[in-house]
Amino acid sequence: MNVNEIVRLLRAERDKLDAAIQALEDVSGGATGKRRGRPPGSTNRSTSATGGKRRGMSPAARKRIAAAMKARWAAAKKSGKKRL
């Protein structure tokens, strides 16, 4: 086999591979398909993602939650449950 014949066979193999890759990309969407998720540069981000200020809890709300949790723990301890 001479060099020209080898080059011809390699190009034919390359064409087959290109056709197979194109067929797979057409089926799966490939790199040119529609992207999922938020597009790059989108401005509709949540405050936690952009580092915005988190909402605070008032001292009265903290006291109510603490009292409710203490009551829950006392009830669980009284009933002998290992898990809440």
The first five atom37 places (N, CA, C, CB, O) and aatype in JSON, in Angstrom:
{
  "aatype": [12, 2, 19, 2, 6, 9, 19, 1, 10, 10, 1, 0, 6, 1, 3, 11, 10, 3, 0, 0, 9, 5, 0, 10, 6, 3, 19, 15, 7, 7, 0, 16, 7, 11, 1, 1, 7, 1, 14, 14, 7, 15, 16, 2, 1, 15, 16, 15, 0, 16, 7, 7, 11, 1, 1, 7, 12, 15, 14, 0, 0, 1, 11, 1, 9, 0, 0, 0, 12, 11, 0, 1, 17, 0, 0, 0, 11, 11, 15, 7, 11, 11, 1, 10],
  "atom_mask": [
    [1, 1, 1, 1, 1],
    [1, 1, 1, 1, 1],
    [1, 1, 1, 1, 1],
    [1, 1, 1, 1, 1],
    [1, 1, 1, 1, 1],
    [1, 1, 1, 1, 1],
    [1, 1, 1, 1, 1],
    [1, 1, 1, 1, 1],
    [1, 1, 1, 1, 1],
    [1, 1, 1, 1, 1],
    [1, 1, 1, 1, 1],
    [1, 1, 1, 1, 1],
    [1, 1, 1, 1, 1],
    [1, 1, 1, 1, 1],
    [1, 1, 1, 1, 1],
    [1, 1, 1, 1, 1],
    [1, 1, 1, 1, 1],
    [1, 1, 1, 1, 1],
    [1, 1, 1, 1, 1],
    [1, 1, 1, 1, 1],
    [1, 1, 1, 1, 1],
    [1, 1, 1, 1, 1],
    [1, 1, 1, 1, 1],
    [1, 1, 1, 1, 1],
    [1, 1, 1, 1, 1],
    [1, 1, 1, 1, 1],
    [1, 1, 1, 1, 1],
    [1, 1, 1, 1, 1],
    [1, 1, 1, 0, 1],
    [1, 1, 1, 0, 1],
    [1, 1, 1, 1, 1],
    [1, 1, 1, 1, 1],
    [1, 1, 1, 0, 1],
    [1, 1, 1, 1, 1],
    [1, 1, 1, 1, 1],
    [1, 1, 1, 1, 1],
    [1, 1, 1, 0, 1],
    [1, 1, 1, 1, 1],
    [1, 1, 1, 1, 1],
    [1, 1, 1, 1, 1],
    [1, 1, 1, 0, 1],
    [1, 1, 1, 1, 1],
    [1, 1, 1, 1, 1],
    [1, 1, 1, 1, 1],
    [1, 1, 1, 1, 1],
    [1, 1, 1, 1, 1],
    [1, 1, 1, 1, 1],
    [1, 1, 1, 1, 1],
    [1, 1, 1, 1, 1],
    [1, 1, 1, 1, 1],
    [1, 1, 1, 0, 1],
    [1, 1, 1, 0, 1],
    [1, 1, 1, 1, 1],
    [1, 1, 1, 1, 1],
    [1, 1, 1, 1, 1],
    [1, 1, 1, 0, 1],
    [1, 1, 1, 1, 1],
    [1, 1, 1, 1, 1],
    [1, 1, 1, 1, 1],
    [1, 1, 1, 1, 1],
    [1, 1, 1, 1, 1],
    [1, 1, 1, 1, 1],
    [1, 1, 1, 1, 1],
    [1, 1, 1, 1, 1],
    [1, 1, 1, 1, 1],
    [1, 1, 1, 1, 1],
    [1, 1, 1, 1, 1],
    [1, 1, 1, 1, 1],
    [1, 1, 1, 1, 1],
    [1, 1, 1, 1, 1],
    [1, 1, 1, 1, 1],
    [1, 1, 1, 1, 1],
    [1, 1, 1, 1, 1],
    [1, 1, 1, 1, 1],
    [1, 1, 1, 1, 1],
    [1, 1, 1, 1, 1],
    [1, 1, 1, 1, 1],
    [1, 1, 1, 1, 1],
    [1, 1, 1, 1, 1],
    [1, 1, 1, 0, 1],
    [1, 1, 1, 1, 1],
    [1, 1, 1, 1, 1],
    [1, 1, 1, 1, 1],
    [1, 1, 1, 1, 1]
  ],
  "atom_positions": [
    [[0.84, -1.17, 0.0], [0.0, 0.0, 0.0], [0.89, 1.24, 0.0], [-0.96, -0.01, 1.22], [1.84, 1.35, 0.78]],
    [[0.56, 2.17, -0.88], [1.37, 3.38, -0.92], [0.76, 4.44, 0.0], [1.48, 3.91, -2.36], [-0.31, 4.24, 0.57]],
    [[1.45, 5.54, 0.13], [1.04, 6.6, 1.06], [-0.29, 7.22, 0.64], [2.12, 7.68, 1.14], [-1.12, 7.52, 1.49]],
    [[-0.49, 7.41, -0.65], [-1.74, 8.01, -1.13], [-2.94, 7.14, -0.76], [-1.69, 8.21, -2.65], [-4.0, 7.66, -0.41]],
    [[-2.79, 5.84, -0.84], [-3.89, 4.92, -0.49], [-4.2, 4.99, 1.0], [-3.53, 3.47, -0.9], [-5.37, 4.95, 1.39]],
    [[-3.17, 5.08, 1.83], [-3.36, 5.18, 3.29], [-4.09, 6.48, 3.63], [-2.0, 5.11, 4.03], [-5.01, 6.48, 4.45]],
    [[-3.68, 7.57, 3.0], [-4.32, 8.87, 3.24], [-5.79, 8.81, 2.82], [-3.57, 9.99, 2.47], [-6.65, 9.33, 3.53]],
    [[-6.08, 8.18, 1.67], [-7.46, 8.05, 1.2], [-8.31, 7.26, 2.19], [-7.5, 7.38, -0.18], [-9.45, 7.63, 2.48]],
    [[-7.75, 6.16, 2.71], [-8.49, 5.34, 3.68], [-8.72, 6.09, 5.0], [-7.73, 4.03, 3.95], [-9.79, 6.0, 5.59]],
    [[-7.72, 6.83, 5.44], [-7.87, 7.61, 6.67], [-8.93, 8.7, 6.51], [-6.52, 8.24, 7.06], [-9.73, 8.92, 7.42]],
    [[-8.95, 9.36, 5.37], [-9.97, 10.39, 5.14], [-11.37, 9.77, 5.09], [-9.69, 11.15, 3.82], [-12.32, 10.36, 5.59]],
    [[-11.49, 8.6, 4.5], [-12.78, 7.92, 4.45], [-13.24, 7.56, 5.87], [-12.7, 6.64, 3.57], [-14.41, 7.7, 6.2]],
    [[-12.31, 7.11, 6.7], [-12.63, 6.77, 8.09], [-13.04, 8.03, 8.86], [-11.43, 6.08, 8.78], [-13.97, 8.0, 9.66]],
    [[-12.32, 9.13, 8.61], [-12.65, 10.4, 9.26], [-14.06, 10.85, 8.88], [-11.62, 11.49, 8.88], [-14.8, 11.34, 9.73]],
    [[-14.43, 10.71, 7.62], [-15.76, 11.1, 7.17], [-16.84, 10.26, 7.85], [-15.87, 10.96, 5.65], [-17.91, 10.77, 8.2]],
    [[-16.56, 8.97, 8.03], [-17.52, 8.1, 8.73], [-17.68, 8.53, 10.17], [-17.06, 6.63, 8.67], [-18.8, 8.59, 10.68]],
    [[-16.56, 8.84, 10.84], [-16.62, 9.29, 12.23], [-17.35, 10.62, 12.36], [-15.2, 9.41, 12.8], [-18.14, 10.81, 13.29]],
    [[-17.1, 11.55, 11.44], [-17.81, 12.83, 11.47], [-19.31, 12.64, 11.31], [-17.29, 13.76, 10.37], [-20.1, 13.31, 11.98]],
    [[-19.7, 11.73, 10.42], [-21.13, 11.47, 10.22], [-21.74, 10.85, 11.48], [-21.34, 10.54, 9.01], [-22.87, 11.19, 11.84]],
    [[-21.02, 9.95, 12.14], [-21.54, 9.32, 13.36], [-21.66, 10.34, 14.48], [-20.62, 8.16, 13.79], [-22.65, 10.33, 15.22]],
    [[-20.67, 11.22, 14.62], [-20.73, 12.27, 15.65], [-21.9, 13.2, 15.39], [-19.41, 13.07, 15.69], [-22.62, 13.57, 16.32]],
    [[-22.1, 13.59, 14.14], [-23.21, 14.48, 13.8], [-24.55, 13.82, 14.12], [-23.15, 14.88, 12.31], [-25.46, 14.48, 14.62]],
    [[-24.68, 12.54, 13.83], [-25.92, 11.83, 14.12], [-26.2, 11.8, 15.62], [-25.87, 10.4, 13.56], [-27.33, 11.99, 16.04]],
    [[-25.16, 11.56, 16.43], [-25.33, 11.54, 17.88], [-25.69, 12.92, 18.42], [-24.06, 11.03, 18.56], [-26.52, 13.04, 19.32]],
    [[-25.08, 13.96, 17.88], [-25.4, 15.31, 18.34], [-26.83, 15.69, 17.97], [-24.43, 16.31, 17.74], [-27.5, 16.38, 18.74]],
    [[-27.3, 15.24, 16.81], [-28.68, 15.53, 16.4], [-29.68, 14.86, 17.33], [-28.91, 15.09, 14.96], [-30.73, 15.42, 17.63]],
    [[-29.35, 13.65, 17.77], [-30.26, 12.91, 18.64], [-30.29, 13.5, 20.05], [-29.85, 11.44, 18.71], [-31.37, 13.65, 20.63]],
    [[-29.12, 13.84, 20.59], [-29.05, 14.27, 21.98], [-29.11, 15.79, 22.16], [-27.8, 13.75, 22.6], [-29.1, 16.26, 23.29]],
    [[-29.16, 16.53, 21.12], [-29.15, 17.98, 21.27], [-27.76, 18.54, 21.1], [0.0, 0.0, 0.0], [-27.6, 19.63, 20.54]],
    [[-26.75, 17.83, 21.57], [-25.37, 18.21, 21.38], [-25.02, 19.56, 21.97], [0.0, 0.0, 0.0], [-25.77, 20.11, 22.79]],
    [[-23.9, 20.09, 21.57], [-23.42, 21.36, 22.08], [-24.24, 22.52, 21.54], [-21.95, 21.55, 21.74], [-24.24, 23.6, 22.13]],
    [[-24.93, 22.32, 20.42], [-25.71, 23.4, 19.82], [-27.15, 23.4, 20.32], [-25.68, 23.29, 18.32], [-27.92, 24.28, 19.94]],
    [[-27.52, 22.43, 21.16], [-28.89, 22.34, 21.65], [-29.18, 23.41, 22.69], [0.0, 0.0, 0.0], [-28.28, 24.13, 23.13]],
    [[-30.44, 23.5, 23.08], [-30.86, 24.51, 24.06], [-30.27, 24.18, 25.43], [-32.4, 24.58, 24.15], [-30.28, 23.03, 25.86]],
    [[-29.75, 25.2, 26.09], [-29.15, 25.02, 27.41], [-30.23, 24.97, 28.46], [-28.16, 26.15, 27.72], [-31.3, 25.57, 28.3]],
    [[-29.96, 24.26, 29.54], [-30.9, 24.18, 30.65], [-30.47, 25.13, 31.74], [-31.0, 22.74, 31.2], [-29.29, 25.45, 31.87]],
    [[-31.44, 25.59, 32.53], [-31.12, 26.43, 33.67], [-31.13, 27.91, 33.33], [0.0, 0.0, 0.0], [-31.53, 28.31, 32.24]],
    [[-30.69, 28.71, 34.28], [-30.69, 30.16, 34.11], [-29.61, 30.54, 33.1], [-30.45, 30.88, 35.46], [-28.48, 30.06, 33.2]],
    [[-29.95, 31.4, 32.13], [-28.94, 31.79, 31.15], [-27.84, 32.64, 31.77], [-29.59, 32.55, 30.01], [-28.1, 33.34, 32.75]],
    [[-26.64, 32.59, 31.24], [-25.56, 33.4, 31.78], [-25.91, 34.88, 31.67], [-24.24, 33.1, 31.04], [-26.45, 35.33, 30.66]],
    [[-25.59, 35.63, 32.71], [-25.86, 37.06, 32.71], [-27.28, 37.42, 33.08], [0.0, 0.0, 0.0], [-27.66, 38.59, 32.96]],
    [[-28.06, 36.46, 33.53], [-29.43, 36.73, 33.91], [-29.46, 37.61, 35.15], [-30.2, 35.42, 34.15], [-28.6, 37.49, 36.02]],
    [[-30.46, 38.48, 35.24], [-30.53, 39.41, 36.37], [-31.51, 38.96, 37.44], [-30.92, 40.78, 35.89], [-31.58, 39.6, 38.49]],
    [[-32.25, 37.9, 37.23], [-33.24, 37.46, 38.21], [-32.64, 36.45, 39.18], [-34.46, 36.85, 37.51], [-32.97, 35.26, 39.13]],
    [[-31.78, 36.91, 40.04], [-31.11, 36.05, 41.02], [-31.72, 36.26, 42.39], [-29.58, 36.34, 41.06], [-32.28, 37.32, 42.68]],
    [[-31.62, 35.24, 43.22], [-32.14, 35.36, 44.58], [-31.2, 36.23, 45.4], [-32.31, 33.97, 45.23], [-30.05, 36.43, 45.02]],
    [[-31.69, 36.73, 46.53], [-30.87, 37.62, 47.35], [-29.72, 36.87, 47.99], [-31.72, 38.28, 48.42], [-28.65, 37.45, 48.19]],
    [[-29.91, 35.59, 48.33], [-28.82, 34.84, 48.95], [-27.69, 34.59, 47.96], [-29.34, 33.51, 49.51], [-26.53, 34.55, 48.35]],
    [[-28.02, 34.43, 46.67], [-26.99, 34.2, 45.66], [-26.21, 35.47, 45.37], [-27.62, 33.67, 44.37], [-25.03, 35.41, 45.03]],
    [[-26.85, 36.61, 45.51], [-26.18, 37.88, 45.21], [-25.59, 38.52, 46.44], [-27.14, 38.84, 44.55], [-24.97, 39.58, 46.34]],
    [[-25.76, 37.9, 47.61], [-25.18, 38.44, 48.83], [-26.04, 39.53, 49.45], [0.0, 0.0, 0.0], [-25.52, 40.37, 50.19]],
    [[-27.33, 39.52, 49.16], [-28.22, 40.53, 49.72], [-28.44, 40.32, 51.21], [0.0, 0.0, 0.0], [-28.05, 39.3, 51.77]],
    [[-29.06, 41.31, 51.85], [-29.28, 41.24, 53.29], [-30.39, 40.24, 53.6], [-29.64, 42.63, 53.85], [-31.45, 40.24, 52.97]],
    [[-30.14, 39.39, 54.58], [-31.13, 38.4, 55.0], [-32.12, 39.04, 55.94], [-30.46, 37.19, 55.66], [-31.79, 40.0, 56.63]],
    [[-33.33, 38.52, 55.95], [-34.35, 39.06, 56.83], [-34.07, 38.62, 58.26], [-35.75, 38.6, 56.39], [-33.71, 37.47, 58.51]],
    [[-34.24, 39.54, 59.17], [-33.97, 39.25, 60.57], [-35.19, 38.75, 61.31], [0.0, 0.0, 0.0], [-36.31, 38.81, 60.79]],
    [[-34.98, 38.26, 62.52], [-36.07, 37.79, 63.36], [-36.1, 38.68, 64.6], [-35.9, 36.28, 63.74], [-35.07, 38.97, 65.2]],
    [[-37.3, 39.1, 64.96], [-37.42, 39.98, 66.12], [-37.12, 39.21, 67.4], [-38.83, 40.61, 66.18], [-37.26, 37.98, 67.43]],
    [[-36.71, 39.91, 68.45], [-36.46, 39.24, 69.73], [-37.7, 38.53, 70.26], [-35.97, 40.24, 70.76], [-37.59, 37.46, 70.88]],
    [[-38.87, 39.1, 70.04], [-40.11, 38.45, 70.51], [-40.34, 37.13, 69.77], [-41.33, 39.39, 70.31], [-40.77, 36.15, 70.37]],
    [[-40.06, 37.13, 68.49], [-40.22, 35.9, 67.71], [-39.23, 34.84, 68.18], [-40.03, 36.18, 66.21], [-39.58, 33.66, 68.29]],
    [[-37.99, 35.26, 68.46], [-37.0, 34.3, 68.98], [-37.46, 33.69, 70.3], [-35.64, 34.99, 69.18], [-37.3, 32.49, 70.52]],
    [[-38.05, 34.52, 71.18], [-38.54, 34.01, 72.48], [-39.68, 33.03, 72.28], [-39.0, 35.17, 73.38], [-39.73, 32.0, 72.95]],
    [[-40.58, 33.32, 71.36], [-41.7, 32.4, 71.09], [-41.18, 31.07, 70.57], [-42.69, 33.02, 70.07], [-41.63, 30.01, 71.0]],
    [[-40.24, 31.11, 69.65], [-39.68, 29.86, 69.09], [-38.93, 29.09, 70.16], [-38.75, 30.16, 67.9], [-39.05, 27.87, 70.23]],
    [[-38.16, 29.79, 71.0], [-37.41, 29.12, 72.06], [-38.37, 28.45, 73.04], [-36.5, 30.12, 72.8], [-38.13, 27.32, 73.47]],
    [[-39.44, 29.14, 73.39], [-40.42, 28.56, 74.32], [-41.09, 27.34, 73.71], [-41.48, 29.6, 74.71], [-41.3, 26.33, 74.4]],
    [[-41.43, 27.42, 72.44], [-42.06, 26.27, 71.76], [-41.12, 25.08, 71.71], [-42.5, 26.66, 70.34], [-41.55, 23.95, 71.93]],
    [[-39.83, 25.32, 71.43], [-38.87, 24.22, 71.37], [-38.64, 23.61, 72.75], [-37.55, 24.7, 70.79], [-38.53, 22.39, 72.88]],
    [[-38.57, 24.45, 73.79], [-38.41, 23.92, 75.14], [-39.59, 23.05, 75.53], [-38.24, 25.05, 76.16], [-39.42, 22.01, 76.15]],
    [[-40.79, 23.48, 75.16], [-41.98, 22.68, 75.44], [-41.93, 21.36, 74.68], [-43.26, 23.47, 75.08], [-42.31, 20.31, 75.2]],
    [[-41.48, 21.42, 73.45], [-41.38, 20.19, 72.64], [-40.37, 19.23, 73.25], [-41.01, 20.52, 71.19], [-40.63, 18.03, 73.35]],
    [[-39.21, 19.75, 73.64], [-38.19, 18.89, 74.24], [-38.66, 18.3, 75.57], [-36.89, 19.68, 74.45], [-38.4, 17.13, 75.87]],
    [[-39.36, 19.1, 76.36], [-39.88, 18.61, 77.64], [-40.89, 17.5, 77.41], [-40.51, 19.75, 78.46], [-40.88, 16.49, 78.12]],
    [[-41.77, 17.67, 76.42], [-42.77, 16.64, 76.13], [-42.09, 15.36, 75.64], [-43.77, 17.15, 75.07], [-42.5, 14.27, 76.01]],
    [[-41.06, 15.5, 74.82], [-40.36, 14.32, 74.33], [-39.63, 13.62, 75.46], [-39.37, 14.7, 73.21], [-39.61, 12.39, 75.54]],
    [[-39.03, 14.4, 76.34], [-38.31, 13.81, 77.47], [-39.27, 13.09, 78.41], [-37.53, 14.9, 78.24], [-38.96, 12.03, 78.95]],
    [[-40.45, 13.69, 78.6], [-41.45, 13.1, 79.48], [-41.98, 11.78, 78.91], [-42.6, 14.08, 79.7], [-42.22, 10.83, 79.66]],
    [[-42.17, 11.73, 77.59], [-42.71, 10.52, 76.98], [-41.64, 9.47, 76.75], [-43.39, 10.85, 75.68], [-41.97, 8.32, 76.44]],
    [[-40.35, 9.82, 76.89], [-39.28, 8.85, 76.76], [-38.85, 8.58, 75.33], [0.0, 0.0, 0.0], [-38.17, 7.59, 75.08]],
    [[-39.25, 9.42, 74.39], [-38.83, 9.22, 73.01], [-37.36, 9.53, 72.84], [-39.67, 10.09, 72.06], [-36.84, 10.48, 73.43]],
    [[-36.7, 8.72, 72.04], [-35.28, 8.98, 71.77], [-35.12, 9.98, 70.64], [-34.55, 7.68, 71.42], [-34.14, 10.72, 70.61]],
    [[-36.07, 10.01, 69.72], [-36.02, 10.94, 68.59], [-37.31, 11.72, 68.56], [-35.79, 10.19, 67.24], [-38.37, 11.22, 68.92]],
    [[-37.2, 12.97, 68.13], [-38.4, 13.79, 68.03], [-39.13, 13.55, 66.74], [-38.06, 15.25, 68.17], [-40.17, 14.16, 66.49]]
  ]
}
